[in-house]
Each structure stands twice: as C-alpha cells, then as structure tokens.
Amino acid sequence: MPKTNGGPAAPDPVAADRRQPVGDHRPQHIVEAVRDRPGATYGLVVIVAMVAFLGDWLGDRLGVPPSHFSVIRPAMAVALAAVWLFGARIWPGVWLGLLLGNLDLLLPVLRRGGDGHAVGAVLVIAAVGTAQVLLTAVALRRLVGPDLQERAQNVLGFAGIVTIAGLLTPTVGILSLNAAGLLQVGTIAHAWQSWWWGDVVGMIVFTPFLLAWLSPPRHCWQKTEKQEAVVALVLLVALGWVVFYGPWTRKVAVLPYMVLPVLLWIALHLGRRGTTTALLLVTVLATWGTAQGWGAFAQGLPVQTALLVLQGFIGVVSITFLTLTATVGERRAAERAFQENEAMIRRLFEAAPDAFVVADAQGRILRLNSQAETMFGYDRAELLGQPLERLTTDRYREPLDGRSLRSRLEIVARRKDGSEFPVEIMLSPLDTESGRLVIAILRDITERKRAETDLQYERQLLRQLMDHVPDKIYFKDTQSRFVQVNRAMGEYAGGRGPADLLGKTDFDVFSEEHARQAYEDEQEVMRTGQPIISKEEKETWPDGHVTWASTTKLPWRDADGRIIGTFGISREITARKVVEEEVGKLHAELEKRARELEAANKELEAFSYSVSHDLRAPLRALEGFSRLLLTSPVDKLSEDSQRYLRYINENAVHMAHLIEDLLTFSRLGRQGLRIERVNPAVVVRQCLDQLAPEQERRRVDIRIGALPACDADPAMLKQVYMNLLSNALKFTRRRAEAVIEVGALENFENTGQRVYFVRDNGVGFDMRYVDKLFGVFQRLHRPEEYEGTGVGLALVQRIIHRHGGRIWARAEVGNGATFYFTLGTPPQE
C-alpha cells in the first residue's frame, strides 16, 4: 500500500477516469468526497476489508457441507466494486478481506495441529484473489469503459470479462487447497465449479448493485417514481416468497418465471438502481429458498446440484435484465439527446435574426419563426398552409417560381399591411421521409439597400466633384501606376479621358526628368508616411512650352492603415509663375528707380540745404545794410528811396523766414522719432505760453477740452500744435473776440478712432481749394492780408504722416476752420 504521509495518494490509473469533469458544478457525491479526501486511504482499506470479510462470511452461510464453497461469493464483488470506485490503492483491504474470509478453512486445521501448508494455501488464495480483482478492473477500464452499465455492449463485455477472469482464483485456490491436504481429490470438480460460479454470479449480481448505489446517480427519482419503486419491490419480495418458499413450490416448475414480468417492469421504469436491487432480492430469496430445499430448482435434485442450476438461472436473468436496462437507458438517453437537440434547434430557429420559413414541395408554408411574424406582420396561424409567394409582390412571383435551390435572390417582399421592402432570400432543400421540404431564409436588406444607395450617391458626388474640380487629382499604387484619376488629370496628360491613364506611369506621359522626380517623391512618401506639400513642379513639353504645377502628395492607406500607394492633387500655376516673373522684373526695376530717387532726394536735400545756407549770408547782409540805411539820417535820402529801402528790408526778412522754414522742412526728413507717452494738454499750454505776445491787446477765448495721452515724439507734437494754434490766432485777428477750441473726439463718426482737433472762428477758407492746403508754399490768402511762408501746414502734415496718422480740415468762408488729426502706429525707422 503506498505511503501518503497524510496527503493525497499518488495518481491511480484505475480511478483516473472517474474524476469529476471540468465545468461540472453538481454537488459532490459522497464517494467522490471520500475518494478525494487526503488521508482517506487507510480508512478505506479497513472498510473494504471488513465488508469483503462480511460478504465472504454471508456467502459461506449459503455453503453446503462438507465443501464449504458458497453458490454466491459477494466478497469478490465487493472487492471489484471497491477497486473500481476507489482505485488500486485499496488493494491491502481487498487482500485482508479475502484472507479473513478464508479463515474458516484454516482454523479447523490449526486446531488439529496442522502444518504450515494450510497457512500458505490461504495466503496464496488471498493474493491471487487480489490480483484477479486488480486485473479485472484494469481489463474492464480498457476494454469496456468507465461506465459498466451505460450500454448493452458494456454489460455483455462486463459479464464476459468477469466470467473469464473468474477462472483464476478458483483454479489456483483449488490446487493450493489440494496441495495442502485440505481438499479431497473426489470433490475437486464440484468445488471448482461451485467456487467459479459463485464468484462470477456474485460479481454479476452484487458489483452492478454496489456501483449503481455508490456512484453519482444519473437520474434522481421523483416522488411518484419512489412510490412506484417501493410498490414494485414489495410486490417482488412477496412474489419471491410465493415462488421460492413453501412445499407447494416443488410441484410447479414454471413458478420461478413469475418474477420475470415484475423484473421487466422494473427494468423498463426504474433504471439501473431499481434493476440491480430487484436482481439482488431475487438472488437472495431464490438462493436461501433453494438451500432450504424449497422451490422449483430443488425439485428432485440434491441441494448442491440445485444451487448450481440456480446459479445458471440467476446469471442468465441478471445479464438479461441488466442488458435490457442498459438498452432502455441508451434509448432514453438518445431520446433525451434528441429532445435536447430538437429543443436547441427550435430555440435557434426562433431566436434566429433572419426570418425562417419552411414550405413543402408545393410551396405551402408549414412552419415559420417569430422573426418571420415580426418581419411580415402576420400571426403564425395566418400563414400556415398559405403559399410562400404570399410574402412577395406580384411582379416578383415569376422569378420565385423559377427559383434555383441554394441560390440567393434579392426580391421585394410585401407585409400584411401592403407595404413593400427589399429582402434577400435563400432557398435550401431538405429531403425527409415524407418528401422534400424547402427552407426559405429571408433577410430584411432595407438598411443595406439604403446604405448601398447612399454609397452610390456619395460615389457619384465624389466622381462629379473630381471631374469638375480644375485641379488634377490622381491615385497611384505602390509601383506609381495610375489607378484612378479625374477628368482634369486625363486631359492634362494628353488623353481623351481618365481611362486612358489607368495602368500607366509618369514615364509613359511626361518627360524623363519630371517622371523620375515624381517617382522618387512618391516612393519617399510611401517609405516615410510623410506628405509632400505644395511642391512646385516644372514640365517642359515636346513643343517647347513650359508649364508649372503646385503638387501635394500624401500616403494612400487601406482600412487597416497600411500604405497601398499615394494620392496627389496638382494645381496649374503657370499663369502665376508668369505673373511672378513679371512682378520680379517690375520689383527689380522699382528697386532701381527707388535707389535713383533716393540718390536724387539726397542730392536735392544737399542742394536745398546748401542753397538755403549759402543764401542766408547775403540775405543777412542785404537785410542788415538796408536796416542801417533806414536808421541813418533820413534827410540824405529821398522819400522814394526810403520807401524802396523798406521794401528791400521787408522782403529780405521774408526771404530769411522762408529759407528758415525750408531748412526746418528739410531737417524733418532726416530727424529720428523719439516715441514716448505724451500728455497733449501740457504741450498745448507750453505752446500758448510761447504765443502769449500774439494774444496781447486782444480778446481771445481759448478752450482746452479733454486731451487723452498718446504715444508720440514730444518735440514734433509741440511743433504740430504750435503751427495750428499760431494759424488760429493769426486768422482770428480781425474778430472782435477770437474763440479757439482744442480737444479730442473718441470713436469719431463711429470709426473707432480717436481724433484730436483745433477749431477757430476765424476767416475760414473755401473748401474747393482744400487740396492745396497742405502743399509747400501753398497759400489760400494774400500775403498782404496774412503773413506767412506757406510751409507750416506742409510741415504739420509731414509730422503727422511720420507718426502713422493723417490730417484733414473742414472750413467755411467767414465761419472759421477746424483741423483734425490722428496719431496711428509710427512706422519703424
């Protein structure tokens, strides 16, 4: 016996097939619980030994002296059932049980002072019996299978194996007993026959009984079945007592067969547990009655012979009804499997997402599933017996009549309410014993048709879009062959249409240089997966003219993201390139003219500076000497001479002012801007302080409004206000009260601009001449009326323009003038 050290025993090949299957969640049976429990081997050995001994002892009680060999030996049946259920690890219990069961042979010899041969014979019998049980279990496992009563052939195989294997122990046992002097030669044949039949009948009757009740049940009896089983077994016991007990049983030879109808009913209705229990009861009752000399088998025969005949009867009846029970079980299992399969098919039939309709050879509907009811709007009873064509429209019945089986058709079906919808129908034949049936599988393809229509519509839109886009659009495979192009591309490449380009490459259409560069670009796009954006491509055609295109190429991927080619868009830019070339030429010419103008301006500025600077010296002399003459004694000059000198002096002074203003205007172009935050109100007050002499002996009302801070050059802004305020004081000189207003307007005339202004109530001017207002040396009033050089407003405009702003004026003759200006973002110097 293998040592377990408190743990589970080593794997047993005999019991390996009895493990609970994976995924089986039924409650664990008691045999399984004991078999799989760690440390249970020792207890099982003891229990098997005791039960085997008890079986041998009970069998011996049926023995007939002087042979002491029983007609039925339960010990071998118990041992075989134990090894079958618990495996070969309990062999010590089998050996011990068989040894104890044979002590009744050994003890009388020992009391008479016998030698050790008897002990050796008993030990050999126990060892051989254990080996027979183990070999029988292995043979049954390999030749019959894990379930000895599952099928009729299993039962017959079990009976055949135990009959053949049962020869071993009786043969060796009889020889051992004879050698030990425990068996006389004259009784060997009878003893061997009794021993062999006892073991065989015991295993045929008791082993199936033990396996049926100790193995997990295949079917649990319901309450009514339990009641029927009790009634049947009670009836069998009563009938057995009538058949096998009492002096009357010797007179009727057919009485034993009266139990067969009851056994037949039990075999048909109560399964293997009921059958094995009934056979055990019949075996016990018949054996006990025959051993007592009662029953039909004891009629005119010695008891030993009667028991041997009874063994044959019991063996045949047991094998017959065990086989019948297995056959019934097979049939019921097949029926259950068929019912389960039919139920599964019915569930699948009903749960199918498509409509299933079964029709006979004439097309009459025999069966349909719930999806068909839902799809067509009929109740099942309304369609049974109706022609299959009732579900289709009239115009589609003809192709349905000429249908070919196992083909798919797209037809228009009609619901109960008359509405039509597209379906796909597949017709499959099914040949049965009652004739050919046709299974129609119908699938509503409304959504698929709608999707196909939408897809076709989108394809048409895409095709129209591609064909009417002036840009060239094309798709190429990994070898840079055209697989799809639009009309513009086909015409551009010199073909009659897109189809002319399919399968070709750029080498078939364009110049070698262009085709080679395009091929390299496309291979790079496919290799890196990165697009080429707006690359300008030049093409020189055979007639010598040149065209330009701006091309974008991207990787073309399939649904799995794998690159399968490229697609590109090319836009004709030849006209743009021509314009760019012309613009380039004009730009070069403009730059040349700008450089010439800049040189001329510099020369002009130098000339004007030089002239104005050189003129100042003689003008000073002219003005100075004329002034000296005017201040000399007047009696030496005539009145006309004095008047002439005054004219000379005044014009010299005017010319000096004019030259000074020209110098200021010239310097302004070269002077840099110092932009900073300026408060215009402070600048205005500084200007008014400097212009205070112009306000003496006059009534002047100067109104300074809100003047928000601004970013400007403080000196230049002061010059702007100085010129505007000086003009306002000058041109209001003839007013009894001069009114001058300085302020700012936010969001001027809803333009969002801030505008600064200087307004006066002076003489104004005619707006027809406003365009001359800001020109150099331009004057709208005569010099004798209002002095000035005509440079001041030009200077103001130049300052405002350098600040990124603009200046304008509004006036009315006799009603004053208003000068507006803005200060934008000064340009970068």
LINRA-V456887 format. One record per residue. N is the residue number from 1. SS is DSSP state (2 for helix, 1 for strand, 0 for the rest). Layout:
BEGIN
n=N ss=SS
n=N ss=SS
END
This chain:
BEGIN
n=1 ss=0
n=2 ss=0
n=3 ss=0
n=4 ss=0
n=5 ss=0
n=6 ss=0
n=7 ss=0
n=8 ss=0
n=9 ss=0
n=10 ss=0
n=11 ss=0
n=12 ss=0
n=13 ss=0
n=14 ss=0
n=15 ss=0
n=16 ss=2
n=17 ss=2
n=18 ss=2
n=19 ss=0
n=20 ss=0
n=21 ss=0
n=22 ss=0
n=23 ss=0
n=24 ss=0
n=25 ss=0
n=26 ss=0
n=27 ss=0
n=28 ss=0
n=29 ss=0
n=30 ss=2
n=31 ss=2
n=32 ss=2
n=33 ss=2
n=34 ss=2
n=35 ss=2
n=36 ss=0
n=37 ss=0
n=38 ss=0
n=39 ss=0
n=40 ss=2
n=41 ss=2
n=42 ss=2
n=43 ss=2
n=44 ss=2
n=45 ss=2
n=46 ss=2
n=47 ss=2
n=48 ss=2
n=49 ss=2
n=50 ss=2
n=51 ss=2
n=52 ss=2
n=53 ss=2
n=54 ss=2
n=55 ss=2
n=56 ss=2
n=57 ss=2
n=58 ss=2
n=59 ss=2
n=60 ss=2
n=61 ss=2
n=62 ss=0
n=63 ss=0
n=64 ss=0
n=65 ss=0
n=66 ss=0
n=67 ss=0
n=68 ss=0
n=69 ss=0
n=70 ss=0
n=71 ss=0
n=72 ss=0
n=73 ss=0
n=74 ss=2
n=75 ss=2
n=76 ss=2
n=77 ss=2
n=78 ss=2
n=79 ss=2
n=80 ss=2
n=81 ss=2
n=82 ss=2
n=83 ss=2
n=84 ss=2
n=85 ss=2
n=86 ss=2
n=87 ss=0
n=88 ss=2
n=89 ss=2
n=90 ss=2
n=91 ss=2
n=92 ss=2
n=93 ss=2
n=94 ss=2
n=95 ss=2
n=96 ss=2
n=97 ss=2
n=98 ss=2
n=99 ss=2
n=100 ss=2
n=101 ss=2
n=102 ss=0
n=103 ss=2
n=104 ss=2
n=105 ss=2
n=106 ss=2
n=107 ss=2
n=108 ss=2
n=109 ss=2
n=110 ss=2
n=111 ss=2
n=112 ss=0
n=113 ss=0
n=114 ss=0
n=115 ss=0
n=116 ss=0
n=117 ss=2
n=118 ss=2
n=119 ss=2
n=120 ss=2
n=121 ss=2
n=122 ss=2
n=123 ss=2
n=124 ss=2
n=125 ss=2
n=126 ss=2
n=127 ss=2
n=128 ss=2
n=129 ss=2
n=130 ss=2
n=131 ss=2
n=132 ss=2
n=133 ss=2
n=134 ss=2
n=135 ss=2
n=136 ss=2
n=137 ss=2
n=138 ss=2
n=139 ss=2
n=140 ss=2
n=141 ss=2
n=142 ss=2
n=143 ss=2
n=144 ss=0
n=145 ss=0
n=146 ss=0
n=147 ss=0
n=148 ss=0
n=149 ss=0
n=150 ss=0
n=151 ss=0
n=152 ss=2
n=153 ss=2
n=154 ss=2
n=155 ss=2
n=156 ss=2
n=157 ss=2
n=158 ss=2
n=159 ss=2
n=160 ss=2
n=161 ss=2
n=162 ss=2
n=163 ss=2
n=164 ss=2
n=165 ss=2
n=166 ss=0
n=167 ss=2
n=168 ss=2
n=169 ss=2
n=170 ss=2
n=171 ss=2
n=172 ss=2
n=173 ss=2
n=174 ss=2
n=175 ss=2
n=176 ss=2
n=177 ss=2
n=178 ss=2
n=179 ss=2
n=180 ss=0
n=181 ss=0
n=182 ss=0
n=183 ss=0
n=184 ss=0
n=185 ss=2
n=186 ss=2
n=187 ss=2
n=188 ss=2
n=189 ss=2
n=190 ss=2
n=191 ss=2
n=192 ss=2
n=193 ss=2
n=194 ss=2
n=195 ss=2
n=196 ss=2
n=197 ss=2
n=198 ss=2
n=199 ss=2
n=200 ss=2
n=201 ss=2
n=202 ss=2
n=203 ss=2
n=204 ss=2
n=205 ss=2
n=206 ss=2
n=207 ss=2
n=208 ss=2
n=209 ss=2
n=210 ss=2
n=211 ss=2
n=212 ss=2
n=213 ss=2
n=214 ss=2
n=215 ss=0
n=216 ss=0
n=217 ss=0
n=218 ss=0
n=219 ss=0
n=220 ss=0
n=221 ss=0
n=222 ss=0
n=223 ss=2
n=224 ss=2
n=225 ss=2
n=226 ss=2
n=227 ss=2
n=228 ss=2
n=229 ss=2
n=230 ss=2
n=231 ss=2
n=232 ss=2
n=233 ss=2
n=234 ss=2
n=235 ss=2
n=236 ss=2
n=237 ss=2
n=238 ss=2
n=239 ss=2
n=240 ss=2
n=241 ss=2
n=242 ss=2
n=243 ss=2
n=244 ss=2
n=245 ss=0
n=246 ss=0
n=247 ss=2
n=248 ss=2
n=249 ss=2
n=250 ss=2
n=251 ss=0
n=252 ss=0
n=253 ss=0
n=254 ss=0
n=255 ss=2
n=256 ss=2
n=257 ss=2
n=258 ss=2
n=259 ss=2
n=260 ss=2
n=261 ss=2
n=262 ss=2
n=263 ss=2
n=264 ss=2
n=265 ss=2
n=266 ss=2
n=267 ss=2
n=268 ss=2
n=269 ss=2
n=270 ss=0
n=271 ss=2
n=272 ss=2
n=273 ss=2
n=274 ss=2
n=275 ss=2
n=276 ss=2
n=277 ss=2
n=278 ss=2
n=279 ss=2
n=280 ss=2
n=281 ss=2
n=282 ss=2
n=283 ss=2
n=284 ss=2
n=285 ss=2
n=286 ss=2
n=287 ss=2
n=288 ss=2
n=289 ss=2
n=290 ss=2
n=291 ss=2
n=292 ss=0
n=293 ss=0
n=294 ss=0
n=295 ss=0
n=296 ss=2
n=297 ss=2
n=298 ss=2
n=299 ss=0
n=300 ss=0
n=301 ss=0
n=302 ss=0
n=303 ss=2
n=304 ss=2
n=305 ss=2
n=306 ss=2
n=307 ss=2
n=308 ss=2
n=309 ss=2
n=310 ss=2
n=311 ss=2
n=312 ss=2
n=313 ss=2
n=314 ss=2
n=315 ss=2
n=316 ss=2
n=317 ss=2
n=318 ss=2
n=319 ss=2
n=320 ss=2
n=321 ss=2
n=322 ss=2
n=323 ss=2
n=324 ss=2
n=325 ss=2
n=326 ss=2
n=327 ss=2
n=328 ss=2
n=329 ss=2
n=330 ss=2
n=331 ss=2
n=332 ss=2
n=333 ss=2
n=334 ss=2
n=335 ss=2
n=336 ss=2
n=337 ss=2
n=338 ss=2
n=339 ss=2
n=340 ss=2
n=341 ss=2
n=342 ss=2
n=343 ss=2
n=344 ss=2
n=345 ss=2
n=346 ss=2
n=347 ss=2
n=348 ss=2
n=349 ss=2
n=350 ss=2
n=351 ss=2
n=352 ss=0
n=353 ss=0
n=354 ss=0
n=355 ss=1
n=356 ss=1
n=357 ss=1
n=358 ss=1
n=359 ss=1
n=360 ss=1
n=361 ss=0
n=362 ss=0
n=363 ss=0
n=364 ss=1
n=365 ss=1
n=366 ss=1
n=367 ss=1
n=368 ss=1
n=369 ss=0
n=370 ss=2
n=371 ss=2
n=372 ss=2
n=373 ss=2
n=374 ss=2
n=375 ss=2
n=376 ss=2
n=377 ss=0
n=378 ss=0
n=379 ss=0
n=380 ss=2
n=381 ss=2
n=382 ss=2
n=383 ss=2
n=384 ss=0
n=385 ss=0
n=386 ss=0
n=387 ss=1
n=388 ss=2
n=389 ss=2
n=390 ss=2
n=391 ss=2
n=392 ss=1
n=393 ss=0
n=394 ss=2
n=395 ss=2
n=396 ss=2
n=397 ss=2
n=398 ss=2
n=399 ss=2
n=400 ss=2
n=401 ss=2
n=402 ss=0
n=403 ss=0
n=404 ss=0
n=405 ss=0
n=406 ss=0
n=407 ss=0
n=408 ss=1
n=409 ss=1
n=410 ss=1
n=411 ss=1
n=412 ss=1
n=413 ss=1
n=414 ss=1
n=415 ss=0
n=416 ss=0
n=417 ss=0
n=418 ss=0
n=419 ss=0
n=420 ss=1
n=421 ss=1
n=422 ss=1
n=423 ss=1
n=424 ss=1
n=425 ss=1
n=426 ss=1
n=427 ss=1
n=428 ss=1
n=429 ss=1
n=430 ss=1
n=431 ss=1
n=432 ss=1
n=433 ss=0
n=434 ss=0
n=435 ss=1
n=436 ss=1
n=437 ss=1
n=438 ss=1
n=439 ss=1
n=440 ss=1
n=441 ss=1
n=442 ss=1
n=443 ss=1
n=444 ss=1
n=445 ss=0
n=446 ss=2
n=447 ss=2
n=448 ss=2
n=449 ss=2
n=450 ss=2
n=451 ss=2
n=452 ss=2
n=453 ss=2
n=454 ss=2
n=455 ss=2
n=456 ss=2
n=457 ss=2
n=458 ss=2
n=459 ss=2
n=460 ss=2
n=461 ss=2
n=462 ss=2
n=463 ss=2
n=464 ss=2
n=465 ss=2
n=466 ss=2
n=467 ss=2
n=468 ss=2
n=469 ss=0
n=470 ss=0
n=471 ss=0
n=472 ss=1
n=473 ss=1
n=474 ss=1
n=475 ss=1
n=476 ss=1
n=477 ss=1
n=478 ss=0
n=479 ss=0
n=480 ss=0
n=481 ss=0
n=482 ss=1
n=483 ss=1
n=484 ss=1
n=485 ss=1
n=486 ss=0
n=487 ss=2
n=488 ss=2
n=489 ss=2
n=490 ss=2
n=491 ss=2
n=492 ss=2
n=493 ss=0
n=494 ss=0
n=495 ss=0
n=496 ss=0
n=497 ss=0
n=498 ss=2
n=499 ss=2
n=500 ss=2
n=501 ss=0
n=502 ss=0
n=503 ss=0
n=504 ss=0
n=505 ss=0
n=506 ss=2
n=507 ss=2
n=508 ss=2
n=509 ss=0
n=510 ss=0
n=511 ss=0
n=512 ss=2
n=513 ss=2
n=514 ss=2
n=515 ss=2
n=516 ss=2
n=517 ss=2
n=518 ss=2
n=519 ss=2
n=520 ss=2
n=521 ss=2
n=522 ss=2
n=523 ss=2
n=524 ss=2
n=525 ss=2
n=526 ss=2
n=527 ss=2
n=528 ss=2
n=529 ss=0
n=530 ss=0
n=531 ss=0
n=532 ss=1
n=533 ss=1
n=534 ss=1
n=535 ss=1
n=536 ss=1
n=537 ss=1
n=538 ss=1
n=539 ss=1
n=540 ss=1
n=541 ss=0
n=542 ss=0
n=543 ss=0
n=544 ss=0
n=545 ss=0
n=546 ss=1
n=547 ss=1
n=548 ss=1
n=549 ss=1
n=550 ss=1
n=551 ss=1
n=552 ss=1
n=553 ss=1
n=554 ss=1
n=555 ss=1
n=556 ss=1
n=557 ss=1
n=558 ss=0
n=559 ss=0
n=560 ss=0
n=561 ss=0
n=562 ss=0
n=563 ss=1
n=564 ss=1
n=565 ss=1
n=566 ss=1
n=567 ss=1
n=568 ss=1
n=569 ss=1
n=570 ss=1
n=571 ss=1
n=572 ss=1
n=573 ss=0
n=574 ss=2
n=575 ss=2
n=576 ss=2
n=577 ss=2
n=578 ss=2
n=579 ss=2
n=580 ss=2
n=581 ss=2
n=582 ss=2
n=583 ss=2
n=584 ss=2
n=585 ss=2
n=586 ss=2
n=587 ss=2
n=588 ss=2
n=589 ss=2
n=590 ss=2
n=591 ss=2
n=592 ss=2
n=593 ss=2
n=594 ss=2
n=595 ss=2
n=596 ss=2
n=597 ss=2
n=598 ss=2
n=599 ss=2
n=600 ss=2
n=601 ss=2
n=602 ss=2
n=603 ss=2
n=604 ss=2
n=605 ss=2
n=606 ss=2
n=607 ss=2
n=608 ss=2
n=609 ss=2
n=610 ss=2
n=611 ss=2
n=612 ss=2
n=613 ss=2
n=614 ss=2
n=615 ss=2
n=616 ss=2
n=617 ss=2
n=618 ss=2
n=619 ss=2
n=620 ss=2
n=621 ss=2
n=622 ss=2
n=623 ss=2
n=624 ss=2
n=625 ss=2
n=626 ss=2
n=627 ss=2
n=628 ss=2
n=629 ss=2
n=630 ss=2
n=631 ss=2
n=632 ss=0
n=633 ss=0
n=634 ss=2
n=635 ss=2
n=636 ss=2
n=637 ss=0
n=638 ss=0
n=639 ss=2
n=640 ss=2
n=641 ss=2
n=642 ss=2
n=643 ss=2
n=644 ss=2
n=645 ss=2
n=646 ss=2
n=647 ss=2
n=648 ss=2
n=649 ss=2
n=650 ss=2
n=651 ss=2
n=652 ss=2
n=653 ss=2
n=654 ss=2
n=655 ss=2
n=656 ss=2
n=657 ss=2
n=658 ss=2
n=659 ss=2
n=660 ss=2
n=661 ss=2
n=662 ss=2
n=663 ss=2
n=664 ss=2
n=665 ss=2
n=666 ss=2
n=667 ss=2
n=668 ss=2
n=669 ss=2
n=670 ss=2
n=671 ss=0
n=672 ss=0
n=673 ss=0
n=674 ss=0
n=675 ss=1
n=676 ss=1
n=677 ss=1
n=678 ss=1
n=679 ss=0
n=680 ss=2
n=681 ss=2
n=682 ss=2
n=683 ss=2
n=684 ss=2
n=685 ss=2
n=686 ss=2
n=687 ss=2
n=688 ss=2
n=689 ss=2
n=690 ss=2
n=691 ss=0
n=692 ss=2
n=693 ss=2
n=694 ss=2
n=695 ss=2
n=696 ss=0
n=697 ss=0
n=698 ss=0
n=699 ss=0
n=700 ss=1
n=701 ss=1
n=702 ss=1
n=703 ss=1
n=704 ss=1
n=705 ss=0
n=706 ss=0
n=707 ss=0
n=708 ss=0
n=709 ss=0
n=710 ss=1
n=711 ss=1
n=712 ss=1
n=713 ss=1
n=714 ss=2
n=715 ss=2
n=716 ss=2
n=717 ss=2
n=718 ss=2
n=719 ss=2
n=720 ss=2
n=721 ss=2
n=722 ss=2
n=723 ss=2
n=724 ss=2
n=725 ss=2
n=726 ss=2
n=727 ss=2
n=728 ss=2
n=729 ss=2
n=730 ss=2
n=731 ss=2
n=732 ss=0
n=733 ss=0
n=734 ss=0
n=735 ss=0
n=736 ss=0
n=737 ss=0
n=738 ss=1
n=739 ss=1
n=740 ss=1
n=741 ss=1
n=742 ss=1
n=743 ss=1
n=744 ss=1
n=745 ss=1
n=746 ss=0
n=747 ss=0
n=748 ss=2
n=749 ss=2
n=750 ss=2
n=751 ss=0
n=752 ss=0
n=753 ss=0
n=754 ss=0
n=755 ss=1
n=756 ss=1
n=757 ss=1
n=758 ss=1
n=759 ss=1
n=760 ss=1
n=761 ss=0
n=762 ss=0
n=763 ss=0
n=764 ss=0
n=765 ss=0
n=766 ss=0
n=767 ss=2
n=768 ss=2
n=769 ss=2
n=770 ss=2
n=771 ss=2
n=772 ss=2
n=773 ss=0
n=774 ss=0
n=775 ss=0
n=776 ss=0
n=777 ss=0
n=778 ss=0
n=779 ss=0
n=780 ss=0
n=781 ss=0
n=782 ss=0
n=783 ss=0
n=784 ss=0
n=785 ss=0
n=786 ss=0
n=787 ss=0
n=788 ss=0
n=789 ss=0
n=790 ss=0
n=791 ss=0
n=792 ss=2
n=793 ss=2
n=794 ss=2
n=795 ss=2
n=796 ss=2
n=797 ss=2
n=798 ss=2
n=799 ss=2
n=800 ss=2
n=801 ss=2
n=802 ss=2
n=803 ss=0
n=804 ss=0
n=805 ss=0
n=806 ss=0
n=807 ss=1
n=808 ss=1
n=809 ss=1
n=810 ss=1
n=811 ss=1
n=812 ss=0
n=813 ss=0
n=814 ss=0
n=815 ss=0
n=816 ss=0
n=817 ss=1
n=818 ss=1
n=819 ss=1
n=820 ss=1
n=821 ss=1
n=822 ss=0
n=823 ss=0
n=824 ss=0
n=825 ss=0
n=826 ss=0
n=827 ss=0
n=828 ss=0
n=829 ss=0
END
